[in-house]
Amino acid sequence: QAQLAESGGGLVQAGGSLRLSCAASGRTFMSYAMAWFRQAPGKEREFVAVIDWTGGMTIYADSVKGRFTISRDTPKNTVALQMNSLKPEDTAVYYCASGLNSATARRSPDYWGQGTQVTVSS
């Protein structure tokens, strides 16, 4: 059974950095696009970033552009989200997701992780 497991969340001060990781298991995600989403308390889940199966194409939400970087290590079946210059409004549960292509991963992923909490204090 395919599974995605996030790690790396925690508490950080505003202006700091965190690196989230997502490990895929149960199947190979080499040909799948990978994405990150987040959900803040009382808000809907929102798209953060997506990377295609080659690692050569990335798309970011405007709110994180220039601060966050998505990357993947395809042979290791992992994807990472480097988050710099964190703001209190980045506080949320961050989810890893995967889809057959970038559009699917971004709009209606086939697989979801359980999420990891990121809290940014002011």
Residue pairs with C-beta under 8 A, 6 or more apart in sequence:
1 26
2 24
2 25
2 26
2 27
2 29
2 111
3 24
3 25
3 26
3 111
3 113
4 22
4 23
4 24
4 96
4 97
4 98
4 111
4 112
4 113
5 22
5 23
5 25
5 96
5 113
5 114
6 20
6 21
6 22
6 94
6 95
6 96
6 113
6 114
6 115
6 116
7 20
7 21
7 22
7 23
7 116
8 18
8 19
8 20
8 21
8 116
9 18
9 20
9 94
9 116
9 117
9 118
10 18
10 117
10 118
10 119
11 119
11 120
11 121
12 18
12 86
12 118
12 119
12 120
12 121
13 120
13 121
14 86
14 87
14 88
14 120
14 121
14 122
15 85
15 86
16 86
16 120
17 82
17 83
17 84
17 85
17 86
18 83
18 86
18 118
19 80
19 81
19 82
19 83
20 36
20 80
20 81
20 83
20 94
20 96
20 116
20 118
21 78
21 79
21 80
22 34
22 36
22 78
22 79
22 80
22 81
22 96
22 113
23 77
23 78
24 34
24 77
24 78
24 79
24 98
25 77
28 77
29 77
29 98
30 53
30 74
30 77
31 53
31 100
32 53
32 98
32 99
32 100
32 105
32 110
33 50
33 51
33 52
33 53
33 98
33 99
33 100
33 101
33 102
33 104
33 105
33 106
34 50
34 51
34 70
34 72
34 79
34 96
34 97
34 98
34 105
35 47
35 48
35 49
35 50
35 51
35 70
35 96
35 97
35 98
35 99
35 102
35 105
35 106
35 109
36 48
36 49
36 50
36 70
36 79
36 81
36 94
36 95
36 96
36 97
37 45
37 46
37 47
37 48
37 94
37 95
37 97
38 45
38 46
38 48
38 90
38 92
38 93
38 94
38 95
38 118
39 45
39 46
39 92
39 93
39 95
39 115
40 89
40 91
40 92
41 92
43 92
45 95
46 61
47 61
47 106
48 60
48 61
48 64
48 68
48 81
48 94
49 58
49 59
49 60
49 61
49 64
49 68
49 70
49 81
50 58
50 59
50 70
50 102
50 105
50 106
51 57
51 58
51 70
51 71
51 72
51 79
51 102
52 58
52 101
52 102
53 74
53 101
55 71
55 72
55 74
57 102
58 69
58 70
59 102
59 106
60 68
60 70
63 89
64 83
64 90
67 83
67 84
67 85
67 86
68 81
68 82
68 83
68 84
69 81
69 82
69 84
70 79
70 80
70 81
70 82
71 79
71 80
71 82
72 78
72 79
72 80
73 79
73 80
79 96
81 94
83 90
83 118
86 118
86 120
87 120
88 120
88 121
88 122
89 120
90 118
90 120
91 118
91 119
91 120
92 118
93 115
93 116
93 117
93 118
94 115
94 116
94 117
94 118
95 112
95 113
95 114
95 115
96 112
96 113
97 105
97 109
97 111
97 112
97 113
98 105
98 109
98 110
98 111
99 105
99 106
99 108
99 109
99 110
99 111
100 110
104 110
